[in-house]
Amino acid sequence: ETGEVENHYGNPVELHCNVSAAVGENAMESFGSLTGYSRTIYVADTNCPIDENSIIWFGAPTTGAHNYIVLGRADSKNGILYAIREVSES
């Protein structure tokens, strides 16, 4: 009734991809003025299901709370670059 959206998530899925150690200059150019992220993920599979509503467990067990959220997605013909931000358990 209020127009609010609530995300519903399925079970976690394992994904092998390239996660940056820290944000670099090339990643900053890819997302323009989006500066609130701490890492990037590059995936060669252009059919990767991750989007801006995804939550991620990176270096953490999936039995606990997620520790990253996806802020942005930049598509190319060779892969997808994601901007992710670390979050703390609330």
Residue pairs with C-beta under 8 A, 6 or more apart in sequence:
7 53
9 55
12 57
12 62
13 49
15 43
15 48
15 50
17 41
17 42
17 43
17 48
18 41
18 42
18 43
19 39
19 40
19 41
19 58
20 27
20 39
20 40
20 41
20 42
21 39
22 38
22 39
23 37
23 38
23 39
23 40
24 40
27 40
27 81
27 83
28 35
30 40
30 74
30 81
30 83
31 37
31 72
31 74
31 83
34 71
34 72
34 83
36 71
36 85
37 71
37 72
37 83
37 84
37 85
38 84
38 85
38 86
39 58
39 68
39 84
39 86
40 81
40 82
40 83
40 84
41 50
41 56
41 81
41 82
41 84
42 79
42 80
42 81
42 82
43 50
43 79
43 80
43 82
44 78
44 79
45 79
45 80
46 75
46 77
46 78
46 79
46 80
48 80
50 56
50 70
50 73
50 80
50 82
51 70
51 73
52 70
52 71
52 72
52 73
53 70
54 69
54 70
55 66
55 68
55 69
55 70
56 66
56 67
56 68
56 69
56 70
56 84
57 64
57 66
57 67
57 68
58 67
58 68
58 84
59 67
60 66
60 67
64 89
65 89
66 87
67 86
67 87
67 88
67 89
68 84
68 85
68 86
68 87
69 84
69 85
69 87
70 82
70 83
70 84
71 83
71 84
71 85
72 82
72 83
73 80
73 81
73 82
73 83
74 80
74 81
74 82
74 83
